Amino acid sequence: MNKLWLFIALVFTGILYAVVLMYFMATPLFNNLVLHCTILGALFGLMNFVVAVLYYKRVEKIKKLNQQLKFSLMTDNLTGLLNRRAFDQDIKNVDDSGPYSIIFLDIDNFRDFNNHFGHDIGDNVLKKVGETIKACVRATDRIYRYGGEEITLILMDCDKKNAMKMAEKIRSEICRLDNQAFPQITVSLGVSSYPDDGRSIHEVIVASDKALLKAKQSGKNCTISC
């Protein structure tokens, strides 16, 4: 529909240009000159339309390529989760007008999977954990591979009580994963919330990281809030 209106506008502009400029300003008055000018203007408008469509397609292609590039820069290739770059970018735009929560998650004994069974097994564990988290969270929640075996979640419009429920759901679902002949997969989680545990996103992040450390020191495979 947009292209149709563009076509009409350009053809009309071409006709108007030819009639006004060539008929009234550039040429003497003849009985059939209006028809000639109209045809010429239509051709001029059609040519403009073709050029405009080609330009529009080129711009749309560049936009699509830019979107794909931006997506690849913000996504972890292994898990399909957002990456640390995306996390650092998103926390700049967190709105402090309402409650939100941060969950730091770490896969327990992850080095054992890599060192004893190989990196392919470790990669598979990361993929399973990422897929499980995706299945547990809301569509509005953001999941990031923060680094190595550590994963971070930003839960907007989510207080600490609901964040704890979400974290426990994730932990229990990961515990149920079938890891075949390899050791059971477990995770430790630290939960913090705004405004309970900090006056800014950075303070809430530090609080969640500290809660994760407590979970590790408490025997792992557990969820602790700040």
Contacts in CASP RR format, 6 or more apart in sequence:
PFRMAT RR
TARGET T0000
AUTHOR 0000-0000-0000
METHOD contacts of the structure
MODEL  1
MNKLWLFIALVFTGILYAVVLMYFMATPLFNNLVLHCTILGALFGLMNFV
VAVLYYKRVEKIKKLNQQLKFSLMTDNLTGLLNRRAFDQDIKNVDDSGPY
SIIFLDIDNFRDFNNHFGHDIGDNVLKKVGETIKACVRATDRIYRYGGEE
ITLILMDCDKKNAMKMAEKIRSEICRLDNQAFPQITVSLGVSSYPDDGRS
IHEVIVASDKALLKAKQSGKNCTISC
3 53 0 8 1.000
3 56 0 8 1.000
6 49 0 8 1.000
6 52 0 8 1.000
6 53 0 8 1.000
7 46 0 8 1.000
7 49 0 8 1.000
10 45 0 8 1.000
10 46 0 8 1.000
10 48 0 8 1.000
10 49 0 8 1.000
10 52 0 8 1.000
11 41 0 8 1.000
11 42 0 8 1.000
11 45 0 8 1.000
11 46 0 8 1.000
11 49 0 8 1.000
13 45 0 8 1.000
13 48 0 8 1.000
14 41 0 8 1.000
14 42 0 8 1.000
14 44 0 8 1.000
14 45 0 8 1.000
14 48 0 8 1.000
15 37 0 8 1.000
15 38 0 8 1.000
15 41 0 8 1.000
15 42 0 8 1.000
15 44 0 8 1.000
15 45 0 8 1.000
17 41 0 8 1.000
17 44 0 8 1.000
18 37 0 8 1.000
18 38 0 8 1.000
18 40 0 8 1.000
18 41 0 8 1.000
18 44 0 8 1.000
19 34 0 8 1.000
19 37 0 8 1.000
19 38 0 8 1.000
19 41 0 8 1.000
22 37 0 8 1.000
22 40 0 8 1.000
23 29 0 8 1.000
23 33 0 8 1.000
23 34 0 8 1.000
23 37 0 8 1.000
27 33 0 8 1.000
73 85 0 8 1.000
74 82 0 8 1.000
74 83 0 8 1.000
74 85 0 8 1.000
74 86 0 8 1.000
74 89 0 8 1.000
75 81 0 8 1.000
75 82 0 8 1.000
75 83 0 8 1.000
75 86 0 8 1.000
76 82 0 8 1.000
76 83 0 8 1.000
76 145 0 8 1.000
78 123 0 8 1.000
78 126 0 8 1.000
78 127 0 8 1.000
78 145 0 8 1.000
79 126 0 8 1.000
79 127 0 8 1.000
79 129 0 8 1.000
79 130 0 8 1.000
79 145 0 8 1.000
80 130 0 8 1.000
80 145 0 8 1.000
81 130 0 8 1.000
81 133 0 8 1.000
81 134 0 8 1.000
81 143 0 8 1.000
81 144 0 8 1.000
81 145 0 8 1.000
81 151 0 8 1.000
82 90 0 8 1.000
82 142 0 8 1.000
82 143 0 8 1.000
82 144 0 8 1.000
82 145 0 8 1.000
83 144 0 8 1.000
83 145 0 8 1.000
84 144 0 8 1.000
84 145 0 8 1.000
84 146 0 8 1.000
84 147 0 8 1.000
86 142 0 8 1.000
86 144 0 8 1.000
87 144 0 8 1.000
87 146 0 8 1.000
87 152 0 8 1.000
87 154 0 8 1.000
90 142 0 8 1.000
90 154 0 8 1.000
91 154 0 8 1.000
91 201 0 8 1.000
91 202 0 8 1.000
91 205 0 8 1.000
94 100 0 8 1.000
94 154 0 8 1.000
94 156 0 8 1.000
94 201 0 8 1.000
95 156 0 8 1.000
96 194 0 8 1.000
96 195 0 8 1.000
96 200 0 8 1.000
96 201 0 8 1.000
98 157 0 8 1.000
98 194 0 8 1.000
99 157 0 8 1.000
99 158 0 8 1.000
99 159 0 8 1.000
99 193 0 8 1.000
99 194 0 8 1.000
99 195 0 8 1.000
100 154 0 8 1.000
100 155 0 8 1.000
100 156 0 8 1.000
100 157 0 8 1.000
100 158 0 8 1.000
100 193 0 8 1.000
100 194 0 8 1.000
100 204 0 8 1.000
101 154 0 8 1.000
101 155 0 8 1.000
101 158 0 8 1.000
101 159 0 8 1.000
101 160 0 8 1.000
101 162 0 8 1.000
101 163 0 8 1.000
101 166 0 8 1.000
101 191 0 8 1.000
101 192 0 8 1.000
101 193 0 8 1.000
101 194 0 8 1.000
101 204 0 8 1.000
102 152 0 8 1.000
102 153 0 8 1.000
102 154 0 8 1.000
102 155 0 8 1.000
102 191 0 8 1.000
102 192 0 8 1.000
102 193 0 8 1.000
102 201 0 8 1.000
102 204 0 8 1.000
102 205 0 8 1.000
102 207 0 8 1.000
102 208 0 8 1.000
103 152 0 8 1.000
103 153 0 8 1.000
103 155 0 8 1.000
103 163 0 8 1.000
103 166 0 8 1.000
103 167 0 8 1.000
103 170 0 8 1.000
103 189 0 8 1.000
103 190 0 8 1.000
103 191 0 8 1.000
103 208 0 8 1.000
104 146 0 8 1.000
104 150 0 8 1.000
104 151 0 8 1.000
104 152 0 8 1.000
104 189 0 8 1.000
104 190 0 8 1.000
104 208 0 8 1.000
104 209 0 8 1.000
104 211 0 8 1.000
104 212 0 8 1.000
105 129 0 8 1.000
105 133 0 8 1.000
105 150 0 8 1.000
105 151 0 8 1.000
105 152 0 8 1.000
105 153 0 8 1.000
105 167 0 8 1.000
105 170 0 8 1.000
105 187 0 8 1.000
105 188 0 8 1.000
105 189 0 8 1.000
105 190 0 8 1.000
105 212 0 8 1.000
106 149 0 8 1.000
106 150 0 8 1.000
106 151 0 8 1.000
106 187 0 8 1.000
106 188 0 8 1.000
106 189 0 8 1.000
106 212 0 8 1.000
106 216 0 8 1.000
107 125 0 8 1.000
107 126 0 8 1.000
107 129 0 8 1.000
107 149 0 8 1.000
107 150 0 8 1.000
107 151 0 8 1.000
107 185 0 8 1.000
107 186 0 8 1.000
107 187 0 8 1.000
108 185 0 8 1.000
108 186 0 8 1.000
108 187 0 8 1.000
108 188 0 8 1.000
108 216 0 8 1.000
108 220 0 8 1.000
108 221 0 8 1.000
109 183 0 8 1.000
109 186 0 8 1.000
109 220 0 8 1.000
110 122 0 8 1.000
110 125 0 8 1.000
110 148 0 8 1.000
110 149 0 8 1.000
112 183 0 8 1.000
113 121 0 8 1.000
113 122 0 8 1.000
113 125 0 8 1.000
113 182 0 8 1.000
113 183 0 8 1.000
114 121 0 8 1.000
114 122 0 8 1.000
117 182 0 8 1.000
121 182 0 8 1.000
125 179 0 8 1.000
125 182 0 8 1.000
125 185 0 8 1.000
126 145 0 8 1.000
126 149 0 8 1.000
128 174 0 8 1.000
128 177 0 8 1.000
128 179 0 8 1.000
128 185 0 8 1.000
129 151 0 8 1.000
129 174 0 8 1.000
129 177 0 8 1.000
129 185 0 8 1.000
129 187 0 8 1.000
130 143 0 8 1.000
130 151 0 8 1.000
132 170 0 8 1.000
132 173 0 8 1.000
132 174 0 8 1.000
132 177 0 8 1.000
133 143 0 8 1.000
133 151 0 8 1.000
133 153 0 8 1.000
133 170 0 8 1.000
133 174 0 8 1.000
134 143 0 8 1.000
135 173 0 8 1.000
136 166 0 8 1.000
136 169 0 8 1.000
136 170 0 8 1.000
136 173 0 8 1.000
137 143 0 8 1.000
137 153 0 8 1.000
137 155 0 8 1.000
137 166 0 8 1.000
137 170 0 8 1.000
138 155 0 8 1.000
140 156 0 8 1.000
140 157 0 8 1.000
141 153 0 8 1.000
141 154 0 8 1.000
141 155 0 8 1.000
141 156 0 8 1.000
141 158 0 8 1.000
141 166 0 8 1.000
142 153 0 8 1.000
142 154 0 8 1.000
143 151 0 8 1.000
143 152 0 8 1.000
143 153 0 8 1.000
144 151 0 8 1.000
144 152 0 8 1.000
144 153 0 8 1.000
144 154 0 8 1.000
145 151 0 8 1.000
146 152 0 8 1.000
152 208 0 8 1.000
153 166 0 8 1.000
155 162 0 8 1.000
155 163 0 8 1.000
155 166 0 8 1.000
158 166 0 8 1.000
158 193 0 8 1.000
159 193 0 8 1.000
159 196 0 8 1.000
160 191 0 8 1.000
160 192 0 8 1.000
160 193 0 8 1.000
160 196 0 8 1.000
160 197 0 8 1.000
160 225 0 8 1.000
163 191 0 8 1.000
163 193 0 8 1.000
163 225 0 8 1.000
164 191 0 8 1.000
164 223 0 8 1.000
164 225 0 8 1.000
167 189 0 8 1.000
167 190 0 8 1.000
167 191 0 8 1.000
167 223 0 8 1.000
168 223 0 8 1.000
170 187 0 8 1.000
170 189 0 8 1.000
171 186 0 8 1.000
171 187 0 8 1.000
171 189 0 8 1.000
171 221 0 8 1.000
171 222 0 8 1.000
171 223 0 8 1.000
174 185 0 8 1.000
174 186 0 8 1.000
174 187 0 8 1.000
175 184 0 8 1.000
175 185 0 8 1.000
175 186 0 8 1.000
175 221 0 8 1.000
177 184 0 8 1.000
177 185 0 8 1.000
179 185 0 8 1.000
186 220 0 8 1.000
186 221 0 8 1.000
187 221 0 8 1.000
188 212 0 8 1.000
188 215 0 8 1.000
188 216 0 8 1.000
188 219 0 8 1.000
188 220 0 8 1.000
188 221 0 8 1.000
188 222 0 8 1.000
188 223 0 8 1.000
189 211 0 8 1.000
189 212 0 8 1.000
189 215 0 8 1.000
189 222 0 8 1.000
189 223 0 8 1.000
189 224 0 8 1.000
190 208 0 8 1.000
190 209 0 8 1.000
190 211 0 8 1.000
190 212 0 8 1.000
190 214 0 8 1.000
190 215 0 8 1.000
190 223 0 8 1.000
190 224 0 8 1.000
190 225 0 8 1.000
190 226 0 8 1.000
191 208 0 8 1.000
191 211 0 8 1.000
191 223 0 8 1.000
191 224 0 8 1.000
191 225 0 8 1.000
191 226 0 8 1.000
192 198 0 8 1.000
192 204 0 8 1.000
192 205 0 8 1.000
192 207 0 8 1.000
192 208 0 8 1.000
192 211 0 8 1.000
192 225 0 8 1.000
192 226 0 8 1.000
193 204 0 8 1.000
193 225 0 8 1.000
193 226 0 8 1.000
194 200 0 8 1.000
194 201 0 8 1.000
194 204 0 8 1.000
196 226 0 8 1.000
197 203 0 8 1.000
197 204 0 8 1.000
197 207 0 8 1.000
197 208 0 8 1.000
197 226 0 8 1.000
198 204 0 8 1.000
198 207 0 8 1.000
207 226 0 8 1.000
208 226 0 8 1.000
210 226 0 8 1.000
211 224 0 8 1.000
211 225 0 8 1.000
211 226 0 8 1.000
212 224 0 8 1.000
214 224 0 8 1.000
215 222 0 8 1.000
215 223 0 8 1.000
215 224 0 8 1.000
218 224 0 8 1.000
END
